[in-house]
Amino acid sequence: MNLEISQSAPTAAAIARVVQANYSLGEVVAGEFLRRSFNQVYRLTLTDGRHVVARLCAERPRGEPHLGFEAEVLQHLRARGCPVATCLRTRTGEVARRVQLPEGERALMLFEHLDGTATGDQPERIQAFGRGLAQLHAAGEGFASSASHYTLDLDYLLMRPLQHLLRAPTLTAELRPQFEALGQRLHDRILALGELTQVLCHGDAHSDNNFVTARDDGTLQAVFFDFDETGPGYLAYELAVYPWWLHPRSVDGAWSAKDLTRWGHFITAYQALRPLGEADRAALAPFMAVRQFWLLGEYAGRVPVWGSQAIPTDYLQRQVKVLQQWEMLELPVCSPPAVRQPAS
């Protein structure tokens, strides 16, 4: 009897064979399966000692991955001096290779391997992350593409994820109207702030999708990867992903002095290059809640692959309380450091 497969996990050796057969990189001598999360990611070693990173794209609630747009964004940013992991093309010039798996075809995309270490909690490394994100946004200005892409607006970030959540099998009749009301209040609150700044977003800049490295002169810089969420969207959302990552996502969660300090280093470094307007500042805290809705929608949409207990009912009950608490959340925004004027 043939069984339907929701999502398979190819071995690193299998991915290595696909890459060796379809890319002009020479022999792949080793492979390592790094992680299985929203996608499956592999590190491959070539004969000359170089590494490349392969991403096997998973089916996603937000729609098909826009690989052509992602590749164009990376090429654009690299051309403007931003250190990013660019896409490596197949022998025939394609940005990805379609791989036949038991569940059907999936796209395999290959990237440069970046060296570096995690951002961590050291002030100078967090500052490098903040400056690097500001530089990405500056470099993204004027980017244009006809390729299909995600638009990181309230429909994409909030209302569609909410619909996925409302269809979750573990969501009770009692919880459903509470999530609906929370989502609508959040939507209306952000719209009431007026026009907000738009940028070409990384889309998932929570400090683990970049490394920090030292330049030849010893100064630190952030190098970025994992752009599969990229698209035009709200600056406030892009900046809210890091404090969302820092803040405890629990019912009794509260800012710690350490996390507030880390946030202060990040946002001060960012503002030193790209100051924030008042409306964008006011939007930061509500966009933390938007990010949590987005995550819940991603989990709910993956129930066929991850199972219903990826979001059990007791977890959703806690999430309602977290989001109710976050309606009152305040996020301090530090002023950028004063610029010293030269002596007259």
TAURPE-V536524 format. One record per backbone hydrogen bond with DSSP energy under -1.0 kcal/mol. CO is the residue of the C=O (numbers start at 0). NH is the residue of the N-H. E is the energy in kcal/mol with one decimal. If there is no record, write none. Layout:
{{CO & NH & E} {CO & NH & E}}
//
This chain:
{{10 & 14 & -2.0} {11 & 15 & -2.3} {12 & 16 & -1.7} {13 & 17 & -1.8} {14 & 18 & -2.4} {15 & 19 & -2.6} {16 & 20 & -1.8} {17 & 21 & -1.2} {18 & 22 & -1.9} {21 & 90 & -2.5} {22 & 24 & -1.6} {26 & 46 & -1.5} {29 & 44 & -2.7} {31 & 42 & -2.7} {34 & 40 & -2.4} {38 & 36 & -3.0} {39 & 55 & -3.1} {40 & 33 & -2.2} {40 & 34 & -1.4} {41 & 53 & -2.6} {42 & 31 & -2.2} {43 & 51 & -2.0} {44 & 28 & -2.2} {44 & 29 & -1.3} {45 & 48 & -2.0} {49 & 45 & -3.0} {51 & 43 & -2.8} {52 & 110 & -2.7} {53 & 41 & -2.7} {54 & 108 & -2.5} {55 & 39 & -2.0} {59 & 62 & -1.7} {64 & 66 & -1.2} {65 & 69 & -2.2} {66 & 70 & -2.5} {67 & 71 & -2.0} {68 & 72 & -2.6} {69 & 73 & -2.3} {70 & 74 & -2.1} {71 & 75 & -2.6} {72 & 76 & -2.7} {73 & 77 & -2.4} {74 & 78 & -2.2} {76 & 81 & -2.5} {77 & 80 & -1.9} {81 & 83 & -1.1} {82 & 223 & -2.1} {83 & 85 & -1.1} {85 & 111 & -2.2} {89 & 92 & -2.0} {93 & 89 & -2.4} {96 & 107 & -2.8} {98 & 105 & -2.1} {100 & 103 & -2.1} {103 & 100 & -1.9} {105 & 98 & -3.3} {106 & 56 & -2.8} {107 & 96 & -2.6} {108 & 54 & -3.1} {109 & 87 & -2.9} {110 & 52 & -2.3} {116 & 211 & -2.6} {121 & 125 & -2.2} {122 & 126 & -2.6} {123 & 127 & -1.5} {124 & 128 & -1.8} {125 & 129 & -2.4} {126 & 130 & -2.8} {127 & 131 & -2.6} {128 & 132 & -2.2} {129 & 133 & -1.9} {130 & 134 & -2.4} {131 & 135 & -2.1} {132 & 136 & -2.1} {133 & 137 & -2.2} {134 & 138 & -2.5} {135 & 139 & -1.7} {137 & 140 & -1.0} {139 & 142 & -2.0} {150 & 152 & -2.4} {151 & 233 & -1.3} {152 & 156 & -2.9} {153 & 157 & -1.8} {153 & 158 & -2.3} {154 & 159 & -2.8} {157 & 161 & -2.1} {158 & 162 & -1.6} {159 & 163 & -2.0} {160 & 164 & -2.4} {161 & 165 & -2.5} {164 & 167 & -1.8} {167 & 170 & -1.5} {171 & 175 & -2.1} {174 & 178 & -2.3} {175 & 179 & -2.3} {176 & 180 & -2.3} {177 & 181 & -2.3} {178 & 182 & -2.7} {179 & 183 & -2.2} {180 & 184 & -2.4} {181 & 185 & -2.2} {182 & 186 & -2.4} {183 & 187 & -2.6} {184 & 188 & -2.4} {185 & 189 & -2.0} {186 & 190 & -2.1} {187 & 191 & -1.9} {189 & 192 & -1.4} {190 & 193 & -1.6} {196 & 234 & -2.5} {198 & 232 & -2.6} {200 & 230 & -1.4} {203 & 205 & -1.8} {208 & 224 & -2.3} {210 & 222 & -2.7} {211 & 116 & -1.6} {212 & 220 & -2.7} {214 & 217 & -1.8} {218 & 214 & -3.4} {220 & 212 & -2.8} {222 & 210 & -2.5} {223 & 84 & -1.8} {226 & 229 & -1.9} {230 & 200 & -2.5} {231 & 151 & -2.6} {232 & 198 & -2.6} {233 & 237 & -1.9} {234 & 238 & -2.5} {235 & 239 & -1.7} {236 & 240 & -1.0} {239 & 243 & -2.2} {240 & 244 & -1.8} {241 & 245 & -1.8} {242 & 246 & -2.8} {247 & 249 & -1.3} {249 & 252 & -1.8} {255 & 259 & -2.4} {256 & 260 & -2.0} {257 & 261 & -2.3} {258 & 262 & -2.7} {259 & 263 & -2.4} {260 & 264 & -2.3} {261 & 265 & -2.1} {262 & 266 & -2.8} {263 & 267 & -2.0} {264 & 268 & -1.8} {265 & 269 & -2.2} {266 & 270 & -2.6} {267 & 271 & -1.5} {269 & 272 & -1.5} {269 & 273 & -2.5} {276 & 280 & -2.1} {277 & 281 & -2.4} {278 & 282 & -1.4} {280 & 283 & -1.1} {282 & 286 & -1.9} {283 & 287 & -1.1} {284 & 288 & -1.1} {285 & 289 & -1.9} {286 & 290 & -2.3} {287 & 291 & -1.5} {288 & 292 & -2.1} {289 & 293 & -2.7} {290 & 294 & -2.2} {291 & 295 & -2.4} {292 & 296 & -2.5} {293 & 297 & -2.1} {294 & 298 & -2.4} {295 & 299 & -2.7} {296 & 300 & -2.4} {299 & 302 & -1.3} {301 & 304 & -1.4} {301 & 305 & -3.7} {302 & 306 & -2.2} {306 & 309 & -1.7} {307 & 310 & -1.6} {311 & 315 & -2.0} {312 & 316 & -2.3} {313 & 317 & -1.7} {314 & 318 & -2.0} {315 & 319 & -1.9} {316 & 320 & -1.2} {317 & 321 & -2.5} {318 & 322 & -2.7} {319 & 323 & -2.2} {320 & 324 & -2.2} {321 & 325 & -2.3} {324 & 327 & -1.6}}
//
